[in-house]
Amino acid sequence: SRDSYLYAIDALTGSLKWKYFADNISLEESSPTVSNGIVYIGGWYDVSDFTKPGSVYAIDEQTGNLLWTALDHLGFSSSPVINAGSLYISADDLNLYSINAATGALNWKSQIIPNGASPAIAEGVVYVGGGGTGFFYALDAANGNIKWKFAIGQNGLDTSSPCVIGVDGTVYHPGVSGEEF
């Protein structure tokens, strides 16, 4: 929420289970992703003056307690996606990041100027728009190396969320929770 809280609400009763306060950082630009009992979300900015950018937060699904933060003070307008133990997210510092989902440790980063685009992962490849460059990218999920890029121009890639159909017909996208298998 813009009020700096992440709310967990019981879907059956509508009652509050817990809420996590992100130290005045708005959480409105990122959708939460849940994987292995952890809720991940990117923090945007302190909206009182927009000078303090947020981090990636990992919060215990049951208790609402903070487990760790990562990529501190970069600001996030995209949503995280989890695949094979790694979290992928675009930051407002012009980079796409891969971090260890259990610890928050950096795996790699790639400066593709994603401008808030959310990634999708299919068969070991990260797909994401680079709104600042005008390209749509396919990167190796293991190391961030660019496999290919396709010129699209300045046509709204900054807020894209790709959907990829594998050769066997499997559909890959960030999904409701952002977790991919």
MARSEBA-785602 format. One record per residue (C-alpha): residue in one letter; x, y, z. Coordinates in nm, 4 decimals. Layout:
+------+----------+----------+----------+
| resn |        X |        Y |        Z |
+------+----------+----------+----------+
|    A |        X |        Y |        Z |
...
+------+----------+----------+----------+
END
This chain:
+------+----------+----------+----------+
| resn |        X |        Y |        Z |
+------+----------+----------+----------+
|    S |   0.0000 |   0.0000 |   0.0000 |
|    R |   0.1037 |   0.3627 |  -0.0419 |
|    D |   0.0849 |   0.3936 |   0.3385 |
|    S |   0.4075 |   0.1864 |   0.3665 |
|    Y |   0.2342 |  -0.1278 |   0.4918 |
|    L |   0.2174 |  -0.4736 |   0.3411 |
|    Y |  -0.1067 |  -0.6301 |   0.4612 |
|    A |  -0.1807 |  -1.0025 |   0.4984 |
|    I |  -0.5562 |  -1.0514 |   0.5102 |
|    D |  -0.7321 |  -1.3826 |   0.5700 |
|    A |  -0.9074 |  -1.4604 |   0.2398 |
|    L |  -1.1923 |  -1.6491 |   0.4133 |
|    T |  -1.2775 |  -1.4017 |   0.6890 |
|    G |  -1.1369 |  -1.0673 |   0.5733 |
|    S |  -0.9564 |  -1.0250 |   0.9049 |
|    L |  -0.6035 |  -0.8890 |   0.9327 |
|    K |  -0.3416 |  -1.1597 |   0.9859 |
|    W |  -0.0452 |  -0.9199 |   1.0089 |
|    K |   0.0982 |  -0.6055 |   0.8565 |
|    Y |   0.4582 |  -0.5104 |   0.7881 |
|    F |   0.5726 |  -0.1456 |   0.8018 |
|    A |   0.8386 |  -0.0531 |   0.5425 |
|    D |   0.9731 |   0.2576 |   0.7196 |
|    N |   0.7663 |   0.5097 |   0.5198 |
|    I |   0.8527 |   0.3477 |   0.1843 |
|    S |   0.5505 |   0.3065 |  -0.0434 |
|    L |   0.4854 |  -0.0501 |  -0.1573 |
|    E |   0.2277 |   0.0499 |  -0.4209 |
|    E |   0.4357 |  -0.0055 |  -0.7363 |
|    S |   0.5300 |  -0.3702 |  -0.6760 |
|    S |   0.3034 |  -0.6729 |  -0.6442 |
|    P |   0.4051 |  -0.9232 |  -0.3773 |
|    T |   0.5404 |  -1.2643 |  -0.4722 |
|    V |   0.5122 |  -1.5636 |  -0.2385 |
|    S |   0.7487 |  -1.8614 |  -0.2519 |
|    N |   0.8541 |  -2.1189 |   0.0088 |
|    G |   0.6862 |  -1.9334 |   0.2951 |
|    I |   0.8419 |  -1.5962 |   0.2093 |
|    V |   0.6657 |  -1.2874 |   0.0757 |
|    Y |   0.8870 |  -1.0739 |  -0.1497 |
|    I |   0.8071 |  -0.7171 |  -0.2522 |
|    G |   0.9952 |  -0.4211 |  -0.3922 |
|    G |   0.9749 |  -0.0871 |  -0.2139 |
|    W |   0.9214 |   0.2233 |  -0.4248 |
|    Y |   1.0022 |   0.5589 |  -0.2524 |
|    D |   0.9168 |   0.7591 |   0.0580 |
|    V |   0.6288 |   0.9471 |  -0.1044 |
|    S |   0.6496 |   1.2394 |   0.1362 |
|    D |   0.9459 |   1.3786 |  -0.0606 |
|    F |   1.0602 |   1.1057 |  -0.3070 |
|    T |   1.4231 |   1.1322 |  -0.1926 |
|    K |   1.4440 |   0.7950 |  -0.0140 |
|    P |   1.4171 |   0.4901 |  -0.2444 |
|    G |   1.3113 |   0.1473 |  -0.1193 |
|    S |   1.4669 |  -0.1988 |  -0.1135 |
|    V |   1.3591 |  -0.5567 |  -0.1788 |
|    Y |   1.1922 |  -0.6985 |   0.1332 |
|    A |   1.1658 |  -1.0671 |   0.2307 |
|    I |   0.8941 |  -1.1188 |   0.4917 |
|    D |   0.7893 |  -1.4365 |   0.6724 |
|    E |   0.4533 |  -1.5449 |   0.5291 |
|    Q |   0.3145 |  -1.6620 |   0.8651 |
|    T |   0.4367 |  -1.3930 |   1.1060 |
|    G |   0.4957 |  -1.0808 |   0.8961 |
|    N |   0.8480 |  -1.0510 |   1.0382 |
|    L |   1.1224 |  -0.9119 |   0.8171 |
|    L |   1.3755 |  -1.1806 |   0.7184 |
|    W |   1.6105 |  -0.9609 |   0.5136 |
|    T |   1.6357 |  -0.6656 |   0.2777 |
|    A |   1.8453 |  -0.6534 |  -0.0378 |
|    L |   1.9364 |  -0.4068 |  -0.3108 |
|    D |   1.8917 |  -0.1386 |  -0.0496 |
|    H |   1.7840 |   0.2112 |  -0.1493 |
|    L |   1.7486 |   0.1496 |  -0.5248 |
|    G |   1.3706 |   0.1942 |  -0.5621 |
|    F |   1.1462 |  -0.0571 |  -0.7401 |
|    S |   0.8613 |   0.0044 |  -0.9821 |
|    S |   0.8452 |  -0.3604 |  -1.0898 |
|    S |   0.7402 |  -0.6867 |  -0.9319 |
|    P |   0.9742 |  -0.9715 |  -0.8358 |
|    V |   0.9596 |  -1.3163 |  -0.9901 |
|    I |   1.1110 |  -1.6308 |  -0.8362 |
|    N |   1.2572 |  -1.9236 |  -1.0291 |
|    A |   1.4972 |  -2.2002 |  -0.9243 |
|    G |   1.5957 |  -2.0271 |  -0.5988 |
|    S |   1.6633 |  -1.6863 |  -0.7535 |
|    L |   1.4622 |  -1.3649 |  -0.7444 |
|    Y |   1.4617 |  -1.1385 |  -1.0512 |
|    I |   1.3527 |  -0.7740 |  -1.0381 |
|    S |   1.4069 |  -0.4476 |  -1.2249 |
|    A |   1.5314 |  -0.1545 |  -1.0171 |
|    D |   1.4994 |   0.2171 |  -1.0756 |
|    D |   1.8810 |   0.2389 |  -1.1045 |
|    L |   1.8493 |   0.1084 |  -1.4656 |
|    N |   1.9487 |  -0.2520 |  -1.3849 |
|    L |   1.7813 |  -0.5902 |  -1.3880 |
|    Y |   1.8944 |  -0.7928 |  -1.0848 |
|    S |   1.9136 |  -1.1565 |  -0.9884 |
|    I |   1.9527 |  -1.2305 |  -0.6182 |
|    N |   1.9498 |  -1.5441 |  -0.4049 |
|    A |   1.5889 |  -1.5837 |  -0.2862 |
|    A |   1.6939 |  -1.7369 |   0.0473 |
|    T |   1.9570 |  -1.4802 |   0.1470 |
|    G |   1.9239 |  -1.1703 |  -0.0734 |
|    A |   2.2857 |  -1.2050 |  -0.1923 |
|    L |   2.3563 |  -1.0662 |  -0.5386 |
|    N |   2.3869 |  -1.3215 |  -0.8209 |
|    W |   2.4251 |  -1.0709 |  -1.1069 |
|    K |   2.2974 |  -0.7449 |  -1.2542 |
|    S |   2.2564 |  -0.6233 |  -1.6102 |
|    Q |   2.2124 |  -0.2604 |  -1.7151 |
|    I |   1.9359 |  -0.2857 |  -1.9722 |
|    I |   1.7395 |   0.0196 |  -1.8522 |
|    P |   1.4177 |  -0.1752 |  -1.7817 |
|    N |   1.2255 |   0.1312 |  -1.6530 |
|    G |   0.9946 |  -0.0696 |  -1.4272 |
|    A |   0.9361 |  -0.3700 |  -1.6546 |
|    S |   0.8655 |  -0.6953 |  -1.4704 |
|    P |   1.0526 |  -1.0058 |  -1.5921 |
|    A |   0.9288 |  -1.3528 |  -1.6858 |
|    I |   1.1465 |  -1.6650 |  -1.6816 |
|    A |   1.1148 |  -1.9652 |  -1.9123 |
|    E |   1.3514 |  -2.2584 |  -1.9481 |
|    G |   1.6529 |  -2.0762 |  -1.8009 |
|    V |   1.5963 |  -1.7490 |  -1.9864 |
|    V |   1.4827 |  -1.4163 |  -1.8383 |
|    Y |   1.2601 |  -1.2106 |  -2.0707 |
|    V |   1.2143 |  -0.8413 |  -1.9971 |
|    G |   1.1559 |  -0.5113 |  -2.1704 |
|    G |   1.4250 |  -0.2453 |  -2.1711 |
|    G |   1.2072 |   0.0633 |  -2.2049 |
|    G |   1.5051 |   0.2980 |  -2.1819 |
|    T |   1.6882 |   0.1240 |  -2.4653 |
|    G |   1.3889 |   0.0327 |  -2.6831 |
|    F |   1.4803 |  -0.3372 |  -2.6864 |
|    F |   1.3122 |  -0.6503 |  -2.5578 |
|    Y |   1.5758 |  -0.8766 |  -2.3982 |
|    A |   1.6398 |  -1.2460 |  -2.3437 |
|    L |   1.9101 |  -1.3018 |  -2.0810 |
|    D |   2.0680 |  -1.6172 |  -1.9443 |
|    A |   1.9054 |  -1.6667 |  -1.6015 |
|    A |   2.2267 |  -1.8117 |  -1.4562 |
|    N |   2.4618 |  -1.5218 |  -1.5356 |
|    G |   2.2675 |  -1.2311 |  -1.6907 |
|    N |   2.4442 |  -1.2482 |  -2.0260 |
|    I |   2.2309 |  -1.1170 |  -2.3119 |
|    K |   2.1283 |  -1.4042 |  -2.5398 |
|    W |   1.9500 |  -1.1759 |  -2.7845 |
|    K |   1.7611 |  -0.8473 |  -2.8030 |
|    F |   1.4835 |  -0.7297 |  -3.0313 |
|    A |   1.4294 |  -0.3635 |  -3.1239 |
|    I |   1.0803 |  -0.2441 |  -3.0402 |
|    G |   1.1352 |   0.1274 |  -2.9851 |
|    Q |   0.9771 |   0.3397 |  -2.7179 |
|    N |   0.6408 |   0.1625 |  -2.7172 |
|    G |   0.5588 |   0.1008 |  -2.3522 |
|    L |   0.8226 |  -0.1585 |  -2.2657 |
|    D |   0.8806 |   0.0247 |  -1.9388 |
|    T |   0.5724 |  -0.1305 |  -1.7817 |
|    S |   0.5620 |  -0.4625 |  -1.9656 |
|    S |   0.5163 |  -0.8082 |  -1.8160 |
|    P |   0.5936 |  -1.0663 |  -2.0815 |
|    C |   0.4135 |  -1.3930 |  -2.1444 |
|    V |   0.6282 |  -1.6651 |  -2.3011 |
|    I |   0.5033 |  -1.9896 |  -2.4543 |
|    G |   0.7617 |  -2.2702 |  -2.4481 |
|    V |   0.8174 |  -2.5165 |  -2.7311 |
|    D |   0.6000 |  -2.7708 |  -2.5478 |
|    G |   0.3165 |  -2.5196 |  -2.5035 |
|    T |   0.3911 |  -2.4349 |  -2.1402 |
|    V |   0.2937 |  -2.0773 |  -2.0576 |
|    Y |   0.5436 |  -1.8751 |  -1.8526 |
|    H |   0.4557 |  -1.5407 |  -1.6952 |
|    P |   0.5034 |  -1.3701 |  -1.3605 |
|    G |   0.1607 |  -1.5060 |  -1.2558 |
|    V |  -0.0644 |  -1.4044 |  -0.9749 |
|    S |   0.2048 |  -1.4403 |  -0.7107 |
|    G |   0.5067 |  -1.3982 |  -0.9364 |
|    E |   0.6422 |  -1.7452 |  -0.8627 |
|    E |   0.7349 |  -1.9615 |  -1.1575 |
|    F |   0.8119 |  -2.3329 |  -1.1553 |
+------+----------+----------+----------+
END
